Structure formats: structure tokens, C-alpha cells
Amino acid sequence: MPWHQSEIRLRPRTRGFHLVTNEIVAALPELGRFRVGTAHLFIQHTSASLAINENADPDVRADMERWFDHAVPEHAPYFEHTAEGPDDMPAHLKAVLAGTSVTIPIREGRLALGTWQGIYLGEHREQGGSRTVVATLFGE
């Protein structure tokens, strides 16, 4: 069974949840070689996350960001890890909550996402810079 692995550099984004499905698919022309398989996406950062959720209504992404900011506020008096700014420790906690990887089935050369599903980058720093995702494809 064939394998493929590559690194994808996502463009920098400000804090929030961003749809990156098209950016990831565009960086993976190798998807077309797979009739059936699995795509595993892993973000190599401790202050950003990957998730799958609503791809149509941007209010969902805004609501998610508001909930995360409420659940893990900046300037909490119990945070000790603040050397890189007030968004540093909250960003680490948000990444733990949302996760660092997603696994998606491949069907007929495409990601088998549901109609209303998209891949989110959770950027949990004000200016996190570009982010690297390792994409591993497996199948036939």
C-alpha cells in the first residue's frame, strides 16, 4: 500500500478559528492517487490546533473563539508561564483542548469530509506566524 508524507506551510493568520481545507487540499495533489485511504494531519506547534467542524457559517468559528477565550482567559492570576506574553499559556491550553491532529478518510482521490465539514486551524496566539502541518496519506 502506498504512503505519502509532506509538510504544508499554512499562511500566517491572526487569532481565531480559520477554515484551511482548501489550502491543505491545494498542497496535496497526491490525494488524487488514492482510491481509498486515510489522511492524517498533524500540526507541529504547541499554541495552535486542528479540528473539523462547520464549514458554511462563519458565526460558528466566531462563537468557538469567544467560548475558548471565555474558558481560558488571558491574564489569569494563576498562570506562571507568561514570558512570551499574556496569550502564551492560554494558547497552550487551547491547543490541548482542541487537539493537534485530525484523521480523515480518503475516497476516490478526495478527502471524505461531510457536506458541512471543514478543517479548522485554531490559531491561539495574536500573531502565531505561519504554521506547519505534516500530512501523511496511506491507502491504495
C-alpha positions as CSV (number, residue, x, y, z in Angstrom):
1,M,0.0,0.0,0.0
2,P,1.4,3.4,-0.9
3,W,2.3,6.1,1.6
4,H,3.0,9.8,1.1
5,Q,4.1,12.3,3.6
6,S,4.7,16.1,3.1
7,E,4.9,19.3,5.1
8,I,2.4,22.0,4.4
9,R,3.2,25.6,5.4
10,L,-0.1,27.4,6.2
11,R,0.0,31.2,5.7
12,P,0.0,33.3,8.9
13,R,-3.3,34.2,10.5
14,T,-4.4,36.2,13.4
15,R,-6.0,34.6,16.5
16,G,-9.2,32.7,15.8
17,F,-10.5,29.7,14.0
18,H,-9.9,29.6,10.3
19,L,-11.0,27.3,7.5
20,V,-7.9,25.8,5.9
21,T,-9.5,23.0,3.9
22,N,-8.8,24.5,0.5
23,E,-5.2,25.4,1.4
24,I,-4.5,21.9,2.6
25,V,-6.1,20.2,-0.4
26,A,-4.2,22.5,-2.8
27,A,-1.0,21.5,-1.1
28,L,-1.8,17.8,-1.5
29,P,-2.1,17.0,-5.3
30,E,-1.0,13.4,-4.3
31,L,-4.6,12.9,-2.9
32,G,-5.7,12.1,-6.4
33,R,-3.6,8.9,-6.5
34,F,-5.6,7.3,-3.7
35,R,-8.8,5.4,-4.4
36,V,-9.3,4.6,-0.7
37,G,-7.2,5.5,2.3
38,T,-6.6,7.8,5.2
39,A,-5.2,11.3,5.6
40,H,-3.6,12.2,8.9
41,L,-2.9,15.9,9.5
42,F,-0.7,16.9,12.5
43,I,0.2,20.5,13.4
44,Q,3.8,20.9,14.7
45,H,3.0,23.6,17.2
46,T,2.0,23.9,20.9
47,S,-0.1,27.1,20.5
48,A,-2.3,26.1,17.5
49,S,-4.7,23.3,16.8
50,L,-6.5,21.4,14.1
51,A,-10.2,20.4,14.2
52,I,-13.1,19.5,11.9
53,N,-16.3,21.5,12.2
54,E,-18.9,23.7,10.4
55,N,-17.6,25.0,7.0
56,A,-20.5,27.2,6.0
57,D,-21.5,29.7,8.7
58,P,-18.6,31.9,10.0
59,D,-20.6,32.6,13.1
60,V,-19.6,29.1,14.3
61,R,-15.9,30.0,14.1
62,A,-16.5,33.3,15.9
63,D,-18.6,31.6,18.6
64,M,-15.9,29.0,19.1
65,E,-13.3,31.7,19.5
66,R,-15.4,33.5,22.1
67,W,-16.0,30.3,24.0
68,F,-12.3,29.4,24.1
69,D,-11.4,33.0,25.2
70,H,-14.0,32.7,28.0
71,A,-12.9,29.2,29.1
72,V,-9.2,30.1,29.0
73,P,-8.8,33.8,29.7
74,E,-5.7,35.8,29.3
75,H,-4.2,37.5,32.4
76,A,-5.4,34.7,34.8
77,P,-3.5,35.2,38.1
78,Y,-2.7,31.5,38.3
79,F,-0.6,31.4,35.1
80,E,3.1,31.3,35.7
81,H,4.2,30.7,32.0
82,T,3.9,34.3,30.7
83,A,7.4,35.1,29.4
84,E,6.1,35.3,25.8
85,G,3.1,37.4,26.6
86,P,-0.4,37.1,28.1
87,D,-1.6,34.9,25.2
88,D,1.1,32.3,25.6
89,M,-0.2,30.0,28.3
90,P,-3.8,30.3,27.2
91,A,-2.7,29.3,23.7
92,H,-1.1,26.1,25.0
93,L,-4.2,25.2,26.9
94,K,-6.5,25.9,23.9
95,A,-4.3,23.7,21.8
96,V,-4.6,20.9,24.3
97,L,-8.4,21.3,24.4
98,A,-8.9,21.3,20.6
99,G,-6.1,18.9,19.7
100,T,-3.2,18.8,17.3
101,S,-4.3,16.3,14.7
102,V,-7.2,15.1,12.6
103,T,-7.7,11.9,10.6
104,I,-9.9,12.0,7.5
105,P,-10.9,9.1,5.2
106,I,-9.9,9.4,1.5
107,R,-12.4,8.3,-1.1
108,E,-11.8,8.5,-4.8
109,G,-8.9,10.9,-4.5
110,R,-10.7,13.4,-2.2
111,L,-11.0,14.0,1.5
112,A,-14.3,12.3,2.6
113,L,-15.5,15.3,4.6
114,G,-19.2,15.7,5.2
115,T,-21.2,18.4,3.3
116,W,-20.9,20.8,6.2
117,Q,-17.4,19.9,7.4
118,G,-14.2,21.8,7.0
119,I,-10.7,21.7,8.5
120,Y,-10.1,24.4,11.1
121,L,-6.8,25.9,12.1
122,G,-7.2,27.2,15.6
123,E,-4.7,30.0,15.9
124,H,-4.4,30.7,19.6
125,R,-1.8,33.5,19.5
126,E,-2.3,37.0,18.4
127,Q,0.4,36.6,15.8
128,G,1.4,33.0,15.6
129,G,3.1,33.2,12.2
130,S,3.0,30.5,9.6
131,R,2.1,27.1,10.8
132,T,3.5,23.7,9.6
133,V,1.2,20.7,9.2
134,V,2.6,17.2,8.5
135,A,0.3,15.4,6.1
136,T,0.5,11.6,6.0
137,L,-1.5,9.8,3.3
138,F,-2.0,6.0,3.3
139,G,-4.1,3.8,1.1
140,E,-4.4,2.4,-2.4
